[in-house]
Amino acid sequence: MKAPSSLFLRGHIPCANSLLTTYKGASNATKHPIFYFCKSIQTNSYEIANGSYNPSVQQTKEKSMMEKQARKIESIGAFQKLPIVMPSIDILGSALRKAKKISPTKGIANIAKREKNKGAKQLDALMKELAVPLRTYVENFPDKAYLHPYERSLIELTLGDGYYEKVLGKVDVLRKRVVSVGKEHASLCAKSSSKREAEERLNEGLKKVEEIFASERKVVDDLLGIAKTLRAMPVINLETPTLCLVGAPNVGKSSLVHVLSTGKPEICNYPFTTRGILMGHIVLNYQKFQVTDTPGLLKRQDEDRNNLEKLTLAVLSHLPTAVLYVHDLSGECGTSPSDQTPSRRRLVIL
């Protein structure tokens, strides 16, 4: 048994028996405060041990998942991590070549069984060679709900609201159809009763799977187009100070970006030359700055703006930027100075 504490041996804290006797022995006696101090410590310790002090496995997993989702939402640069999408014609051609190279399992002496085995393996290989890339695309293209609000806005305004999810959904439907038909015909080939029947079912299965993929392969090429468009978006570092140039169309924002930074925007003497968000960089005294060129804003309500103007509002709403409003007081840009002022006032509200 463990020896009593030196604190009790020295008599600094009276034992429980004496405290209880003092309390029960006299009608007007008061409870000893030290006893209730010790009781409070025990009660608090018991509550902590039975609470969330020692997290369960489920609590740990939930916390890890929440932290992971929070990191996803806060991060930016998801477009540069998109998987490489192969053209549909290349996927199909490669799958057919690899499937036809599959040979039967060694050691099968019976000709019919050997042909059945080869046919089933070739159909299974074709199905996997087509389905695996599609599954990779569906799993590795990011869920729009977890993207940074700026990147989410870019998808909606550049591709059209709902188009991104629609294409990914169609790619997944194509994958499921290829898997279903491939397994069905591989099973039929494996159940063939003769070599000739196995050959016929193999050819029939190869043709059917190829027809299904070829009839809907446009969705893969659509996904390839989406990947190219999103990768071409400018990369913005949230930790780098950013200056956003805003103003009416054709006031000279692109010219300033071209002169002040490394950016090379298209410069023409007509409105809405800038068709997207363009970036340039400035290095001054070993410090790096970002400069953003944006599409012009016209004098109208936000609900009446086109997608190009909404891109500008997305930058102002979701990115930590300083704003330089560019005026053309000569009016030669096509927008009078008086019509440029209301747009500036609207940005102050944002």
ZAMARGU-4260 file (C-alpha; in steps of 0.2 Angstrom, whole numbers, plus 5000, padded with zeros to 4 digits):
<rodrens>
0) 5000/5000/5000 | 5006/5017/4996 | 5012/5028/5010 | 5002/5043/5015 | 5006/5060/5008
5) 5018/5071/5018 | 5004/5084/5018 | 4993/5073/5028 | 5007/5068/5040 | 5011/5085/5044
10) 4993/5089/5049 | 4990/5103/5036 | 4974/5095/5031 | 4963/5086/5044 | 4957/5069/5041
15) 4940/5065/5035 | 4934/5057/5051 | 4938/5073/5061 | 4929/5084/5048 | 4914/5073/5049
20) 4914/5072/5068 | 4915/5091/5069 | 4900/5093/5057 | 4889/5080/5065 | 4894/5083/5083
25) 4887/5100/5085 | 4871/5107/5078 | 4878/5124/5075 | 4894/5118/5068 | 4899/5123/5050
30) 4907/5112/5037 | 4926/5113/5035 | 4930/5122/5019 | 4946/5111/5016 | 4935/5096/5015
35) 4924/5104/5002 | 4939/5110/4993 | 4945/5091/4992 | 4927/5086/4987 | 4927/5099/4973
40) 4943/5093/4966 | 4937/5075/4965 | 4920/5080/4957 | 4929/5090/4944 | 4941/5076/4940
45) 4927/5064/4938 | 4918/5075/4926 | 4933/5078/4915 | 4937/5059/4914 | 4919/5055/4909
50) 4918/5070/4897 | 4928/5074/4881 | 4945/5075/4890 | 4950/5059/4882 | 4943/5060/4864
55) 4935/5044/4857 | 4941/5037/4840 | 4925/5044/4832 | 4928/5061/4839 | 4946/5061/4832
60) 4940/5056/4815 | 4927/5069/4815 | 4939/5083/4820 | 4952/5077/4807 | 4938/5077/4794
65) 4933/5095/4799 | 4951/5101/4798 | 4953/5093/4781 | 4938/5101/4774 | 4943/5118/4782
70) 4960/5117/4774 | 4952/5113/4757 | 4940/5128/4758 | 4954/5140/4763 | 4967/5134/4750
75) 4968/5141/4733 | 4977/5134/4717 | 4966/5118/4715 | 4965/5121/4696 | 4984/5118/4694
80) 4981/5101/4703 | 4969/5094/4691 | 4972/5077/4683 | 4978/5076/4665 | 4963/5071/4654
85) 4967/5061/4639 | 4957/5063/4623 | 4943/5051/4622 | 4950/5043/4605 | 4967/5040/4614
90) 4959/5032/4629 | 4948/5020/4617 | 4963/5016/4606 | 4975/5012/4620 | 4961/5001/4629
95) 4958/4991/4613 | 4976/4988/4610 | 4980/4982/4627 | 4964/4971/4628 | 4969/4962/4612
100) 4986/4958/4619 | 4979/4948/4633 | 4982/4929/4632 | 4974/4915/4640 | 4979/4908/4657
105) 4993/4895/4655 | 4990/4877/4657 | 4973/4876/4650 | 4973/4861/4638 | 4955/4861/4632
110) 4953/4872/4617 | 4936/4878/4621 | 4940/4882/4639 | 4956/4891/4634 | 4946/4902/4621
115) 4933/4906/4635 | 4946/4911/4647 | 4955/4922/4634 | 4938/4931/4629 | 4933/4934/4647
120) 4950/4941/4651 | 4951/4952/4636 | 4933/4959/4639 | 4938/4962/4658 | 4954/4971/4653
125) 4945/4982/4640 | 4932/4987/4653 | 4945/4991/4666 | 4956/5001/4654 | 4941/5012/4650
130) 4933/5013/4667 | 4949/5017/4677 | 4953/5033/4669 | 4935/5039/4670 | 4935/5035/4689
135) 4951/5044/4691 | 4944/5060/4683 | 4928/5059/4693 | 4937/5057/4710 | 4951/5069/4707
140) 4942/5084/4700 | 4938/5094/4715 | 4921/5096/4723 | 4915/5114/4720 | 4908/5115/4737
145) 4926/5113/4745 | 4934/5126/4733 | 4939/5143/4738 | 4925/5155/4735 | 4935/5164/4721
150) 4939/5148/4712 | 4920/5143/4714 | 4915/5160/4706 | 4927/5157/4691 | 4920/5140/4687
155) 4902/5147/4688 | 4906/5163/4678 | 4918/5155/4665 | 4910/5138/4662 | 4892/5142/4666
160) 4882/5138/4681 | 4880/5119/4683 | 4890/5114/4668 | 4905/5108/4678 | 4895/5096/4689
165) 4884/5091/4673 | 4900/5085/4664 | 4907/5076/4678 | 4891/5067/4681 | 4890/5062/4663
170) 4908/5055/4664 | 4903/5045/4679 | 4887/5038/4670 | 4898/5033/4656 | 4910/5024/4667
175) 4896/5014/4675 | 4889/5009/4658 | 4905/5003/4653 | 4908/4993/4669 | 4890/4985/4668
180) 4891/4980/4649 | 4909/4974/4651 | 4905/4963/4665 | 4889/4956/4657 | 4898/4951/4641
185) 4913/4944/4650 | 4902/4933/4660 | 4893/4927/4644 | 4909/4923/4636 | 4915/4913/4651
190) 4899/4902/4650 | 4901/4898/4631 | 4900/4880/4627 | 4912/4879/4612 | 4927/4888/4605
195) 4916/4896/4591 | 4903/4902/4603 | 4917/4910/4614 | 4925/4919/4599 | 4908/4926/4594
200) 4904/4932/4611 | 4921/4940/4613 | 4919/4950/4596 | 4901/4954/4601 | 4907/4961/4618
205) 4921/4971/4611 | 4910/4979/4599 | 4897/4983/4611 | 4909/4991/4624 | 4917/5001/4610
210) 4900/5007/4604 | 4895/5013/4621 | 4911/5022/4624 | 4911/5030/4607 | 4893/5035/4607
215) 4896/5045/4623 | 4915/5050/4622 | 4911/5068/4619 | 4909/5070/4638 | 4927/5065/4640
220) 4932/5078/4628 | 4921/5091/4636 | 4930/5087/4653 | 4947/5089/4643 | 4941/5107/4638
225) 4936/5111/4656 | 4953/5106/4662 | 4962/5117/4649 | 4951/5132/4653 | 4953/5130/4672
230) 4972/5127/4671 | 4974/5143/4661 | 4966/5153/4675 | 4979/5165/4683 | 4987/5158/4699
235) 4985/5170/4714 | 4995/5169/4730 | 4984/5174/4744 | 5000/5179/4755 | 5006/5191/4742
240) 5000/5209/4742 | 4988/5211/4727 | 4983/5227/4718 | 4967/5226/4708 | 4964/5238/4694
245) 4946/5242/4691 | 4936/5254/4680 | 4925/5256/4665 | 4929/5248/4649 | 4943/5255/4638
250) 4950/5267/4652 | 4968/5260/4651 | 4969/5247/4664 | 4978/5234/4653 | 4990/5247/4648
255) 4994/5251/4666 | 4997/5232/4670 | 5008/5231/4654 | 5019/5246/4659 | 5020/5242/4678
260) 5021/5223/4679 | 5026/5208/4670 | 5009/5205/4664 | 5006/5205/4645 | 4987/5208/4642
265) 4980/5211/4625 | 4978/5230/4622 | 4966/5236/4609 | 4956/5253/4607 | 4939/5245/4610
270) 4929/5240/4625 | 4930/5223/4634 | 4947/5219/4627 | 4950/5210/4643 | 4940/5194/4643
275) 4945/5187/4660 | 4956/5190/4675 | 4974/5193/4670 | 4989/5194/4682 | 5006/5203/4682
280) 5020/5204/4695 | 5030/5218/4702 | 5047/5216/4712 | 5052/5231/4722 | 5065/5231/4735
285) 5065/5212/4735 | 5047/5211/4739 | 5034/5204/4726 | 5017/5211/4722 | 5003/5205/4711
290) 4993/5216/4699 | 4977/5211/4693 | 4968/5217/4677 | 4950/5215/4677 | 4935/5217/4664
295) 4927/5234/4663 | 4912/5239/4673 | 4897/5248/4665 | 4885/5259/4674 | 4871/5247/4679
300) 4864/5237/4693 | 4873/5221/4698 | 4859/5209/4693 | 4861/5216/4675 | 4879/5213/4673
305) 4887/5201/4661 | 4898/5187/4666 | 4914/5197/4662 | 4909/5211/4674 | 4904/5198/4687
310) 4922/5191/4686 | 4928/5208/4692 | 4916/5208/4707 | 4921/5190/4711 | 4939/5196/4713
315) 4934/5211/4724 | 4922/5200/4735 | 4933/5185/4738 | 4952/5191/4737 | 4961/5202/4749
320) 4966/5216/4737 | 4969/5234/4737 | 4959/5243/4723 | 4965/5256/4711 | 4950/5263/4702
325) 4956/5270/4685 | 4947/5285/4678 | 4947/5292/4660 | 4942/5310/4662 | 4943/5314/4644
330) 4928/5302/4640 | 4937/5295/4625 | 4935/5278/4632 | 4917/5278/4627 | 4910/5281/4645
335) 4908/5299/4651 | 4917/5304/4668 | 4900/5306/4676 | 4895/5288/4671 | 4911/5281/4678
340) 4908/5289/4696 | 4893/5278/4701 | 4903/5262/4697 | 4916/5268/4709 | 4904/5272/4722
345) 4897/5255/4720 | 4914/5247/4723 | 4916/5257/4739 | 4900/5248/4746 | 4908/5231/4741
</rodrens>
